[in-house]
Amino acid sequence: MKQFVPGDLDAAVIQEGLCIGCGACIHLCPYFQSYRGKTARLFPCTLKEGRCFAYCPKVEVDLDGISRFLFGKRYDSAPLGTYRSIHVSRAGEKVKKSSFQAGGTVSALMYFALREKLIRGAILTGRKELLPTPQLVEKPAAVFRHGLSKYTAAPTLAALNEAIEKGCDNLGIVVTPCQATAVAQMRMNPMGNPSFEDPTALVIGLFCTWALDFRRFEAFLAQEVPLKEIVRIDIPPPPASVLEVYLQDEKLVFPLDKIRPLVPDTCGYCPDMTAEFADLSVGVLEGRGDMNTIIIRTERGERIAREAERQGYIILEEMPQENREHLEWAAANKKRRGLLRSREAGKLNGEEGKTYMRLSAEVIDEILINGKEDAPCHT
Amino acid sequence: MSYLIDEGKNVQHLLMGNEAIVRGALEAGINVAAGYPGTPSSEIIESFSQVAKERNLYVEWSTNEKVAVEVAAAASFAGLRSMCVMKQNGVNVASDFLLHLASSGTRGGMLLVSCDDPGALSSVNEGESRLFAQLLEIPLLEPGDFQEAKDIIKWAYELSEEIRNIVMIRSVTRMSHASGNVTYGPLPSDTAARAKFNYHGPLLDPENGPVISMILAAPELQHGPQQEKMKKAAAIFETCPFNTYTGPEAPELLIITSSACSLYSREAVKILGLGKRVGILKLATTWPLPPVFLKKHLAATERILIVEEVAPTLEDHVKVLAAESVQEIGPKLFYGKKSGHLPSVGELNPDLVLAVLSRLCAVPYEAAAGVFATEAKALMEKLAPPRGMIFCPGCPHRASYWSIHNALQLDGRGGFVCGDIGCYVMGILPAGFSTVKTLHAMGSGSGIASGFGKLRQFGMDQPIVSVCGDSTFFHAAMPALANAIHHRSPFTMVILDNRGTAMTGFQPHPGSPINVLGETVPALDIEKICRAMGAKVEASDPFDLEKTREKLGHLLEYAEGAKVLILKQACALSPEKRGRKKYEVTVDETLCRGEDCGCNRLCTRIFGCPGLAWDGEKKVSHIDDIICAGCGVCVDICPAGAILKKEVA
């Protein structure tokens, strides 16, 4: 179990430019705080071990350990991680089409879980102008105020820690893959606290190839448009390769090539596209902006998804093989690129207390063989 | 009635050196005194203010030292006797005008009193002022004891009027702040001086013409006469009653010394019983040197030890004179700083002089003091835990630096603070969370910040903050702010307004509603000034940590031009606050999680207010009620909410 002093966390993650600002280390102590999308350590701490380090998804991540904890099996090279089933999905008739993006599956699931009291609250991310603002949502209808994609890294887990600190349990949370890793590490009770109970009941992961650095994105958009007038932001699924910014009655379109420089360096090290450590993982279906892909990974995830389907909150359909293969290809590539980048930087099975990930050499080899830059021939 | 204006004839009082200077000036019939506070000089202006009414004086704490000299010069031009007072660093500030003044000359007697701080006990450096006398070409006098500190003042006024130029008096901490018996002379009975500035005479008429320092491409017209004044001063110094010699006619070693060092030398000679072998030439007139007087004493010995503090100033002057007179007086052996017998850094003391004398005269001496000092130190270390310099309990600077530090950390772009002189110098230490990264003269933090701000052009993207006190704002920071605004230099000036010149003892400044004489005066509004100058201005109570951090955070992001954040909260030791607690602060021991808390003792380890202490037995924090000033700031830093406050009724 990883336990190092927080001084190491600052040196190993923040100073190395690996911090994505997920918020896992925030609200645990007065030292780490999130400000405008970035995590800062205010003062050095001398404690010998800390949850901050144990939860951080960017240092000493034992992929195999997490996999064994969540799924009872070793971490292998499967591009989409461990899962039970994969489907095409969208919000069902119980959910009226409102402010969600793509198929609305995530909002529908959280809405359902809150209404049915399967979770006591949901940690969701809204935004204030462009700044992502995570918070605890307890009223089902409020879910839809948080339904829009942010595309910027957010300190979502700070709100989770804050809710746990207040004594909340049975929480639902919507997270990116890095955040899903942090949540999984949290659930493993790494500090061996005897009174620990898993505070989560539903972790929904979002597919993610990268997130934008909030400050850079804000500075970029501020040159183009008054930030207050932005209604929503969208990156339509491939093959489109643009970022759309919707104003009240205008739409600005930026090619993704102009946006990519705003991606923080740390995303290049990440091997996880499909939030492999979530209960359910959801993304946009390639080529269909109004539909989602959903990957059902855990037993509790499956129970909630099936019940939501039965009650008409979501609709699950079979996933066309072609779509699945293409998703696997994309995920395998991200995995391969992430590992290569990490290895180059000495962050794969690297120095103790400084390395990003730990993984057996055998699985690394499999992943590096699986990932191919070429698209599958039939697409 | 103050003992400073005791009229009793030949009455003795125990006076601080600074008070002796004041009494001397009163006996000389001083009319105007102006200064800027600074240790060890501050008691002089304060003492004058106490007797201003009875003695019909005009006394002021000026905006800065240069203005103080200008104010005092006006009195001199109008025929009055005046004095300007400052610490050694102040002479640097005043030096621009002083060079002009030395050239234009004075009318009524005028003295510049500089109180130097060898060892920098209360200063940022131990730069000394004696060299200014040489640079400015004005006479320099150094009293050697407390009686002399009084007596020399009247003599100095007469000299100033005789040569029609300013005369510099130099004291040091051990002369200004130590006390000795002083026998009073009479005070002038008439205090009704009349001021008039005569300017109708010809341009260079020293009595009735305009007073100008502009030489109009003819330096011989003004610089020449100024040098003549120095020759005249040297001639007068030949018979100065304050230059004294004690010792045998032909000493085997001659000590040449001045100021407090003459006391150390006397003590050392006495302890070693060298009175018949070693002579002490105590000079009060250290620039220009009286050559005839000095040569007589140099001729009588082969070996000379020069005892003075910091720079070898006297040593250099004496050596030049000896070199010039070598045919007359023969070659000499010199001991002092250049020979390595005495240090060029820090204060001297009797021990150091004893050591060098014992060596030069081959008289064995075992310093008992050394053993005592070692034992005393060991005992102190046992009784008092080691700790660094810290801010007082309830000090607004701690809260201000907390917010500045956190705002810069959260900003995350490697921002830093440029500081200057005041209690807030401790921003370089853990007391101020090591936030300050440059530290120089008063107002320089903002000038440096203005410069850093313009380095964007070269890719520097670190946010720049300067800190400056309220008195410093008026003293020297306004030109820096004007510069930054005019040149659109993007930095944030944080004005730590604690309502007075706090570090030196709450002297008023132009922002104060009451002056040194206790009169109600217009208080300049710093916020309005900054706004009128064109800065983006915010104000906050530094005790409101969240709001202060937030406001500073916004200003750091706001990239355009100079911004000002005024943090207003009176110093914890200010007369308005002292002894009064706003809040009764307590720690709820059931809420304090002690060592189990993830806070890692934030309150006692980092925040570091001496009012907060760690209870080693109970393993929780507690408030030391006697020390706590009741500001209540620590309530907002405890993540467990264990520190509670209740407003004191």
Interface residues (C-beta under 8 A of the other chain):
Chain A: L28 C29 P30 Y31 Q33 Y35 R36 K38 A40 R41 L42 F43 C45 T46 L47 G50 R51
Chain B: H405 N406 Q409 L410 D411 G412 F433 G553 E557 G598 C599 N600 L602 R605 I606 I637 P639
